[in-house]
Amino acid sequence: MVGGSNPSAPTMLYFVYILQSLKDKKYYIGFSSNLQERLSRHNLGLSKSTKGRRPLKLVYYEKFNSKKEAINREKYFKTYKGWKERQNLIKNTGA
């Protein structure tokens, strides 16, 4: 079908995730369309921002249907108001 979308095509999902460093107990927030691969890359030291803070564990994630939604949520989590919500979400997961 030219110029249209395929209704049977799988929907791309995006994830906002929170990792905790087991080394310094600090958190890292990011987004990805492939959560497992991204977590592996962090733990292999292939992400400059978390390389020295390994190992990392996934403590929370959310799924989104659009990249824009995921980016907006990631940005929100990095604000003061989002930081407070994030702390509550992490606390409720038992991490």
N, C-alpha and C positions, 0 to 999 in steps of 0.2 A: 504494500500500500504506500503510495507516494504522498508525502506531505502530511500524513496522519500518524496516529499512534496505534500501536498494536495492543488491543485490550487484553490479550492473553500473555503479554510480556510481563516478566516478574518486576515488581516495583523495587526500585533501589531504596534501601534503607540507610539512614545515617545515624550514628551513635554519638552521644556526648558521654564521656566517661570520666571517672575520677579514679586516679591511681594513688596509692599511698606507698611511700618509700619505707621499706622495712629497715633501712639504714638510719634515716634521720626523722622518720615518722611524719614528714611533710607531705602535702598533697600536690598533685599535678592534674590539671583539667585539660582535656582535649576533645577533638571530634574526629570521626573517621567513618568511612563507608564499610570498612572491614575491621571489626573490633578485635578479633582474634589475631589477625596479622599485625595490627598496630601494637597490641600488647606484647607480642613476641619481639617486635622491633625495639620496643622500649627496653625489654629485659635482655636483649642481645647487645645493648649499648649503641644501637644505631640511631638513636635520637639524642642530639646534642644537649637538649635541655634536661634530660633525665639520666644521661650516661653515668655520671658520678654518684647517682642516688640509688643505684640498683642494690638488691632486687626490689621490684615493685609488685604490688598486688592490686587487682581490680576491686574497688570497694563499692562502686555504684555506677550504673549506666542508665541512659534513657534512649529510646528509639524514636526516630522522626522520619517522616515521609519525604522531607525536602532538606536539601543542603542548607538553605537559607534559615529554616527553623532551627536546625542544629547549631549553626554558627551563632544565631541570636541567643540561644540558650547557653552556649559556652561563654559568650560575652557577659551574659547576665550573672552566671556563676562567679565571674571574676570581679563583680561589683561588691560593695559592702553589703547591700541588701541580699544579694545572691549568695554571699559568703555565709550569712546567717542561715539562710534556707538550706544551703549545702551542708552545714554542720548538723542540722536537724535530720536531714535525709541520711547522712552517714551514720549518725547515732541510732537511727531507727533500723538500720540494716545490721547492727551489731558489730560493725567494723571498728 
